[in-house]
Amino acid sequence: MLTDMLLGIKDAIKNKMIALSFFVITASLLIVLVAATLSFKDDLSMTEGIGYMHLVPIKFVDEKGDEGKNILEKLDRVYKDGGIATFTTVYKSSKITTNISVLVCNGGEYIWILSKKDYNSYFKGDVKGDIITWKQVVDDLVYQGYGREWLDSFSQGEESICIKVKDNKYKRFEDYSISILDIDSIVEGTYFSKEDIKNGVVDKFIQVFKDSSFYLKVNKINKDFKEMNFIISYVLIYVIFIILEIISVLFIFLEHIKNKMHKVFMIHITYGARKRDIIIRNFAMSFVVISADILILFYLNRFRWDFAAALIMVISLFFLLIMLIANVIATLNDDFLSERSDRQ
């Protein structure tokens, strides 16, 4: 069996133009199928909610007035009820002056996100708080209903260290260097879960900016199936025709291989090969092509093991099954193989 597989790999190398043509067709279909399925999945999993938000100044903003302080106080009260927000601020100490990333969590907790190097060099012992990992932060917030993808976009890498601040000097927005013009960055970095929306936290958030110098622009996410309908109407039909084309091309491919390698197969049979050996030999060629497809798509997916990677494997195995069936049918119907089989 191993010998037959090695011979099949050599056949693929010898007939590289045929193998390359088949590779291009199968790789193209794999890419379309994976992209369409991921789009389809996103449409199905999409939920209505609050999307991107930002502030638009509608009148003169007095940076030295009390409006900014009042807004920050109201925001503190809102985040104690629900919602999470991120912002960047300046941290000053005797050791360093630097920007730090801050995550305001549901319940009003403040978490600083630092690199391990900066924490050990400048922050260790200076700030009261519990040290936790970024993974712990994410897992806890995901459990509460917040989006993992949104949180991952805020990550600073696996080496991040998080400080759950206990020091009362850093437990309110006004304890940080935030001007009234910086409040927009907090708004843009705010995320609400479905539970927050249900409990009216978003309405409280909107009320914060009522009668202020800003207009809060909220982009609501409405669930629709336009992309899904396009996939069903056009892409699915295209995929069906391509699959039929691949099946027909596969038979042509096998027929061409058989004609081109007739003498090679006859020699193989003369030395005792059976139908099973020829099937394994031809299938090894198909396996080489699909393996190259998988490698290319895994490269495009950055070699991550996720839903897309699993989808690539499932579709590839489906292709291999089609190839095996076509290979068996073509080989069993082969005249000179039948003659050889009858004599044995």
N, C-alpha and C positions, 0 to 999 in steps of 0.2 A: 504493500500500500504506500509506504514512504517513497519507494522507488517511483511509483506512478505519479505521485505528487511532485517529486523533483523533476520528472520528465515534463509534467504540465507547466511548471514554472519556466523551464528552458524553452518550451514551445511558445510561451507568452513573450519571452525575450526575442526569439527568432522572428515572430510575427508581430513586431512592435507597432507597426503602423495600424494593423487591425485592432490590436489591444488599445492603442491610444485613441482611436476613433470611438471605440466602445466606452472607454473611460470618460471622454468628453460628454457623451450622451447621458450616461448614468450619473455623472457628477452634476450636470446641469439640472437633471430632474430631482436629485437629492436636495440641492440648494433650494429649488422652488418649493418642494414639498415641506422641508423644514421651516422655511420662512413663512409659508402660508399657514402651517399648523400653529406656529408660535403666535402669529397674528390672530388666528381664530381663538386660541386659548386666552390671549389678552382681552379680546372682546367679551368672551364669556365671563372672565373673572373681574371685569371692570365694574366698579360700584359707583353709584352717584355720591357726590360729596363736594368738598371744598378744594379747589385747586390753588393756583398761584394767586397771591394777594400782594398788593403794594399800595403805598400812599401817594396821592397826588395833591400837592399844595394848591389850595384854592384862594388863599389870601396871604398877606404878608405874615411871615413867620418870625417872631421875635425870639432870637436865640437866648437872650438874657432874661426873658420873662419866666413866669411860673408855669406856663402851659406844658412844657416838656416834663417837668416834675410831676404835674397832676396826671398826665397821660401814663407815665411810668408807674405811678401808684395804682392806677386803675388796672393796668396790665398785670401787675403783681397779684391783684385780687382775682383776676380772670384765670391765671395759670394755676392758682390754688384749687380752682374748681375743675380744671381740665385743660387739655391742649399741651403741646410741647413746643419749645422755640429754641433757636440757636442764634448766637451772635458772637462777634469778635470784639474784644476790648483790650485796652492797654493795662498791663500789670506793672506796677513800680515797686521795687524793694531796694534794699541796700546792695543786693547782689546783681540785679538785672532790671532793665526796662524792656519789656517785650509784649507782643500781642499774644493773647491766649484765646482759645475757643471755649465758649460756655454753652452748656445745654441746660435749659430751664425745663424741668419735668413736671408732669401732672402731679399736683399736690404742692407745688412751689419749691421743690428741691433744686438746688443749683449744683451742677456737676462740671468741673473743669476737665478739659481733655488736653493732655500734654504728651509730648514725646518722652520716652523713658529716660533719654539722655538729659533733657532739660529738667525733668523732675529730680533726678539724682543730683544734678549740679546746682540748681537754684531754688527749688521749691520744698525739698524735703525738710520737714521740721518747721517751716515757716507758716504753713496754713493748717488749721485744724480740720480734720475730715477723715473719712474712711476711704481707704485705697481699694478700688475695684477695677476689674478689667472692662474693656470696651464691650467684649462679648457678653458679660453679665448685664451691662446697661441695655444692650440691644435686646437680649432675650427677655428681660423684664418688661421692656416697653412693648415688644411684639406680643407678649402674653396679655398686655393691657389693651391691645387692639391697634397699635400703631404700626405703620408700614416698615418692613425690614429694608426694602429697597431705598426708601427715603433716608433711613438712618445710615445705611451703608454709604450713601453719597456724602455723608458728613464725617465719615471715619478718616482718621489720620494714619491708618495702618495697624497691623497686628501688634506693633511695639508700643501702642498708646497706653498711657496710664491715666486712669480717671480718679479724680478726687471728689467724693461726695461731701461738699463743704458743710462743716458744722460751725464754722466761725461766723458769729452774728454780724461781723463787719462786711460779709459778702453774701448776704441772703436776701437782698432787695436790688432791683434795677438801679436805684439811685446810689447804691454803693459802688457802682462802676462808672467809668468815664464814658457816659452816653449823653450826647447832646440831643436836642429835639430833632435835628436832621438825621441822626443815626437811628431813630426809631423805625424808619422804613426798613432797615436791614433786619430788625427783629420781626417785623410783620412778614417780610418775605421768607424768613426762616421759621415760620410758624406752621404747625401741622395739627389737624384735628382728626380724631378717630370717629368712627360711626357712632360710638357711644357718647362722645362729646357733643356731636351734632344733635343726637336724640335728647340729651339732657339740657339743651339750650345754651351751651357754652359759647357757641358761635354767635348767637344773638347778643350775648353779653359783650363779646369781643367787638362786634360792630358798634354797639352803643358807646364804647370807649371814645370813638372818634366823631360821634354826633356833636354838632355845634363846635367842632374844633377847626383849626386852620387847614385841615386835610380832608380829602375825600378818600374813603377806603374803597378801592376797586377790588371786587371779589369775583374771581372766575369760577363759576360752578361747573362741576363735572356732571354732565347729563349722559345717562346710559343710552347709547344708540347702537345699531348694528349695521351701519353703512359699510364698514370695512368687511364685516362678515358676509353681507349680501353680495359685495363685489367678488369676494373669494368664491362663494357658491356659484355665482352667475358666470364668472369668466375663468378664474384660475383653476377651479375644480374640473371644468370641461377640458381645459388645456392639459391638466395633469392626466386625465383619463386617456386622451389621445396620445400623449407622450408614452404612457405605460404600454398602450397597444403597439405603438411604434417600436418600443424597446423589445417587446416580445417578438415582433416580426423581424426586427434587426438581429435579434439573438439567433433565430433559426437560420437566417441568412449567414450570420457569423459562423455558426456551427457547420453549416453546409460548405462554406468557403474553406474552413479549416480542414474539413474532411477531404475535400477535393485536392487541396494543396498538399495535405500530408497523407494522402492515400497510401503512397509507397511506405512511409514511415510507420503507419498503423499496420500495414500488411506484415512488415518485418517484426513489429511488436507481437502481432498475433501468431506469426510463425514460430516465435520463441516461447509460445505458451500463454500469451495474454488472453483474457476473456473479456466479455462485454463490460463486466464490472471494472476492470482495469482501465479500459478506454474511457468509461464514464468518469472515473476518478481523475484520470489524466486531463480530460477536457474541463472538468469542474475546477481543477487547480488553476487553470488559466483564468476562469471567471473569478475565482477567489483573489487572485493577484490584482485584477482590475478593481474589484470592490474594496479591497484593502487599501489601495491607493486613494479611492474616493473617501473612505473613512479618515485617512490620515490628513487629507486636504481640509475636510470639514472640521476635524478636531483642531487643526491649526487655526482656522477662521474663528473657532469658538474659544481660542486661547487655551486649549487643552484643559478646560474646566469640566468637571463632572457635574452636570446639572440636567435640567429637563431637556434642553436642546441636545446634549450629548446622548442621553438615553434615547431620544427620538431618532437621532442619526443611526444608532445601533439597531433599533427596531426596523427602520425602513431598509437599512442595508441587509439585514437578515432576510427580510421579505424579498428583496432583489435576488439574494443568493438562492432562496427557495424556488423562485421563478426560473432561475438559470439551471438549477438542478433538475427540475421537472422537464424543461425544454431539452436539456442534455440527455436525460434518460429516454425521452420520446424519440429524439433524433438518432440516438445510438441503437435503440431497439429496432428501429425501422431501417437500419443500415443493412444493405444486401450482403456485402462481403462478410460482415460480422455474423449475419444469420447463417451463411454457408459454413463459416468456420465453426459456429456453435453446433450446427447439425452433425458435423463430422466428429465432434468430441463425445 
